[in-house]
Amino acid sequence: MIQKLSHNNRHENRTQWRRRGFTLIELLLVLAILVIIGALVVPNFFSTQRDAERQAVRAQIGLLENALQLYRLHMGDYPSGEEGLEGLYQSPDDDLGTRWKGPYLEESALVDPWGRPYEFQYPPQNNQQKPDIWSFGPDGEDGTEDDVTNWLLEGELQ
């Protein structure tokens, strides 16, 4: 009887040892679940990041508009299209330089989240009372639907 118990114990120990690990099917099932969760979460993350970048551009354009307003108060008008936004951090070389109270912004504020400079146009084509300021957006191409502007695009709500 003693021998029989020891033989059964050895068999039970081997069975318990085999059940400690995961089967290939269990591992594949867990992996499939992780892939499904990733497929649901990753696109939402990138969409959220893209929206955050666009909101950052809108905020930066607002800062540019405020700096341009201050520039206009000191200088009597906005920088010309040739001067561009550089007029916010570089004093003009002419007699108007005595009225310049800048820098109104740091040079680094003139770059969008994608590393490209903001576009500036004065006199404006799209606004009536203020200069046009825009970013080409993530694709880097002007006139596409991902551009961020300080004027309303067709079909866009305020």
TATAVEN-V683119 format. One record per residue. RES is the residue in one small letter. PHI is phi as a letter, one per 30 degrees, with the letter a starting at -180 (none if undefined). OMEGA is omega in degrees with one decimal (NA if undefined). D_CENTER is the distance of its C-alpha to the mean C-alpha in Angstrom with 1 decimal. Layout:
# TATAVEN-V683119
res;phi;omega;d_center
RES;PHI;OMEGA;D_CENTER
RES;PHI;OMEGA;D_CENTER
This chain:
# TATAVEN-V683119
res;phi;omega;d_center
m;none;178.8;75.5
i;d;178.5;73.8
q;d;-178.2;72.9
k;d;178.2;71.5
l;d;-178.1;69.1
s;d;177.3;67.8
h;d;177.8;67.2
n;d;179.4;65.3
n;d;178.8;63.2
r;d;179.8;62.3
h;d;178.4;61.2
e;d;179.1;59.1
n;d;178.3;57.4
r;d;179.5;56.5
t;d;177.7;55.1
q;d;-179.2;53.1
w;d;179.4;51.8
r;d;-176.5;50.6
r;d;179.7;48.8
r;d;-177.3;46.7
g;d;177.5;44.1
f;c;176.1;41.9
t;d;178.7;42.9
l;d;179.6;40.9
i;d;178.0;40.5
e;d;178.7;39.0
l;d;178.5;36.5
l;d;178.2;35.5
l;d;177.8;35.2
v;d;178.9;32.9
l;d;178.6;30.8
a;d;178.1;30.6
i;d;178.8;29.5
l;d;178.8;26.7
v;d;179.2;25.6
i;d;178.6;25.7
i;d;177.7;23.7
g;d;179.6;21.0
a;d;178.2;21.0
l;d;-173.3;20.4
v;d;-173.5;17.7
v;e;178.4;15.5
p;d;177.6;14.6
n;d;179.0;13.8
f;d;-178.5;11.5
f;d;176.7;9.4
s;d;178.3;9.8
t;d;179.2;8.7
q;d;179.1;5.5
r;d;178.1;5.0
d;d;178.9;6.7
a;d;178.1;5.1
e;d;179.1;2.3
r;d;177.0;5.9
q;d;177.0;7.7
a;d;178.2;6.8
v;d;178.4;8.0
r;e;178.6;10.9
a;d;179.4;11.8
q;d;176.4;11.9
i;d;175.2;14.0
g;d;177.0;16.1
l;d;177.0;16.8
l;d;178.8;17.7
e;d;178.2;20.0
n;d;178.4;21.7
a;d;177.8;22.3
l;d;176.5;23.7
q;d;178.7;26.0
l;d;176.2;27.3
y;e;-178.7;27.9
r;d;177.5;29.8
l;d;-179.1;31.9
h;d;-170.7;33.0
m;c;179.5;33.4
g;j;178.8;34.6
d;a;175.8;31.9
y;d;173.4;28.4
p;d;179.0;27.9
s;d;176.3;29.1
g;e;179.0;27.1
e;d;178.1;28.6
e;d;-179.9;27.6
g;i;-178.5;24.1
l;d;177.5;21.6
e;d;177.1;23.5
g;d;178.9;26.1
l;d;179.4;24.0
y;b;176.9;24.5
q;b;178.0;27.6
s;d;176.8;31.0
p;d;-177.8;32.8
d;d;-175.4;35.9
d;c;-178.2;38.2
d;d;178.9;40.2
l;d;-179.6;37.2
g;e;178.1;35.9
t;d;178.8;38.2
r;d;-177.3;36.3
w;d;-177.5;32.9
k;c;-175.7;31.8
g;d;8.8;28.4
p;d;-178.9;26.2
y;d;175.9;24.2
l;a;172.4;20.9
e;d;-179.0;20.1
e;e;-178.0;19.3
s;d;179.4;16.1
a;d;-176.8;14.8
l;c;-178.4;15.2
v;c;-179.1;12.4
d;d;-178.2;9.0
p;e;179.8;5.8
w;c;174.5;7.5
g;i;179.3;10.7
r;c;179.4;12.6
p;d;173.8;14.7
y;d;177.1;14.6
e;c;-175.3;17.5
f;b;176.1;20.4
q;b;173.5;23.6
y;b;4.3;26.7
p;d;-174.5;28.9
p;d;172.1;26.4
q;c;-172.8;26.8
n;c;177.7;24.7
n;c;178.6;25.2
q;c;-171.3;28.7
q;c;-176.3;28.6
k;b;179.8;25.5
p;d;172.8;23.8
d;d;175.6;21.2
i;b;179.7;17.8
w;a;174.4;15.0
s;c;178.4;12.1
f;d;179.9;12.8
g;i;-174.9;9.3
p;d;-177.9;8.3
d;d;176.9;12.1
g;i;-178.7;13.2
e;c;-179.9;16.1
d;d;175.1;17.5
g;i;177.7;18.9
t;c;-174.0;16.9
e;d;179.4;15.7
d;c;176.4;11.9
d;d;176.1;12.7
v;c;-172.8;11.8
t;b;172.2;15.1
n;c;171.6;17.3
w;b;-178.5;19.8
l;d;174.2;20.2
l;d;-179.4;19.9
e;e;178.2;22.7
g;i;-177.2;22.5
e;c;177.2;19.7
l;c;178.7;20.6
q;d;NA;20.1
